[in-house]
Amino acid sequence: MAKIKIDGIDTTVAEGMTVLEAARNIGVRIPALCQHPKLTPFGGCRLCLVEIKGFPRPVTSCTTPVSDGMEIVTTSPTIERLRRTVLELILSDHPNDCMICEQAGACTLQELAYEYGLRENRFAGERRVYEKKDGNPFIERDLEKCILCGRCVKVCDEVQGVEAIDFGYRGFDSKIVTSFEDDLNCEFCGQCVSVCPTGALTGKQWAKHGRQMGVKETDSICSYCGTGCTITYHVKNNDIVRVTSKEDTLNEGWLCVKGRFGYKFVSSPDRLKHPLIKKDGEFREATWDEALDLIADRLKKIKREDGPDAIAGLSSARCTNEENYAFQKFIRAAVGTNNVDHCARL
């Protein structure tokens, strides 16, 4: 353990913890754009600069480990001036289109610009301009809004293990690229979208469906498999406009392509809303009691005439473990056969 002092507050933290983590543990806020608690430190945005007694110059708190006796100052006129300048430099190469940006209201860069009152920018000059060309159906990449924080690259490598994107070129020409500059072609899990602090990465399905105002959040469980990932539906005018997941949940905020982007079925006009029973070659709507009674009668008849082994049950990976357990128990105990399987063979 290391005894340190942060802004005059004495605290004890574990050796190896970064200054940024130590500060946040005691409620001291240090702004950062490239840092993410689930990813390795990067130190790219330079906004988390702090002063440490005995150090000749400010250092990035997200990459500096604590050591015993360290005295840290997280805010001072010098530090705030440096942060403001860094923020101005980032914004000098960023489009000013917050009014139509999908991420407005949930953009970390926008919030920092508001916090520092940056209405105008001292650093005029050339700005990077890129042609938009993404043929994929899920993720919109606007490289002009990219601040090269590296979060998307790290989550694709460290969490997904896919490495579909990486840094390309050098200096002013640096940007996040795919292999051979082709269209993005990956698992489309959207992890990169979830960690992006700006509007550089958004879901194509979200466009012009609602940002923050009038959007209600409802926590739920993803219905695509039995893993039980926690999801949050963003609903406006009784329509799901996007799906996210919170970091303090079972799945730590990570989702697959189905969980994040596969929600259009909810409002599909083809979705079944009532049980259907076929009679004279045509389906008709029925009540649940009527449908279940029919199923029970048919199973009893088959079991009575041909024996229980004439019946088999196939369960679904979209059910929970508890539902699958109850289903196999029904097949084995109530029907009396071991002819039961699961589509995922779990």
Residue, then its C-alpha position, 0 to 999 in steps of 0.5 A: m500500500a502507498k500513502i499519498k496526498i491528493d489536493g491536501i487529502d491524505t489517502t492510502v491506495a494500492e501500489g500500482m494504481t494510477v494517479l487518476e484512479a487514486a483521485r477518483n477513488i476519493g471523489v476528486r475529478i480529473p477530466a480525461l477523454c482517452q481513459h476508460p476504466k476497462l482499458t489499458p492506459f493510453g495517455g493520448c488526450r493529455l487532459c488529465l495532467v497533474e502536478i506532482k511534488g518533485f516532478p519537473r513538469p506536469v504528467t498524465s495522471c492516467t499513465t503515472p503510477v502512485s508511489d509512497g509519499m507522493e503529493i499530487v495537485t490536480t488543479s491549479p492555474t497552470i494546470e487549468r491553462l494547459r487543459r484549456t489549451v489542449l482542449e482548444l487544440i482538439l477542437s481546432d480540428h473538430p467540426n462545429d455541428c453539435m446541433i445536428c450531431e447524434q451524440a449531442g448531450a452525451c458527448t464528453l468533448q462537448e461537456l468539457a467545452y461547455e465546462y471551460g466556456l470555449r465559444e471561440n478557438r484561437f487556433a485557426g488552420e487546416r482541418r482534416v476532411y474525410e469522405k464518408k464511405d461505410g457500406n456496413p448496415f450498423i456503424e456510422r464512422d465520421l472520422e472528422k469528429c474523431i479525436l484519436c483517443g484510441r478507445c475504439v482500437k483498444v476495446c476492439d483488441e483488448v475486449q473483443g480480440v478482433e483488431a478490426i481497426d488500428f491507427g494509420y498514417r502519421g502526424f496530421d494524416s493520422k486516423i483510425v483505419t480498417s485493413f487496406e482502407d476498406d469498408l468496416n467489416c467485422e463482428f459489428c458488436g458496437q463496442c467501439v461505439s459504446v466507448c467513443p467519447t464523441g460522435a465519431l462512432t454512432g449507430k446508423q439505426w439511431a440517426k434522427h430518432g432522438r438524442q436526449m430530450g424526451v428520451k426515457e431509459t428503461d433497464s431490461i434483459c437482452s432476449y437474444c440468448g440465455t447469457g442474461c446481458t443487462i441492456t437499457y432501452h432508450v425510448k421516445n414516442n413509444d419507439i426504441v431509438r437505441v440500446t446501450s448497456k451500463e458498465d456496472t452490470l453483469n456484462e460490464g457494458w459490453l454487448c454483441v451485435k444482436g443485443r445492441f442493434g437487433y431491436k427493430f423486431v419489437s415494433s415490426p408489423d410482422r410480429l406475432k401478438h397472439p397465439l395462432i391455431k391452424k384450422d381448415g388450413e388457415f391460422r386464426e387468433a386464439t387465447w393463451d388458455e385455448a392454445l395451451d389446452l390444445i397443446a396439452d390434448r395433442l401431447k396426451k393423445i400422442k403419448r397414449e397412442d404411441g408412447p412417450d418416446a414418440i415425443a421430443g422437445l427442442s429448447s431455445a438458446r434465447c430462453t434463460n437457464e431457468e426456463n430451459y431447466a423447467f422445459q427439460k424437466f417437463i419433457r422428462a418428468a411430465v411427458g416421460t421421455n429423454n428425447v430433449d435437446h438444445c439448439a446450442r448444445l449447452 
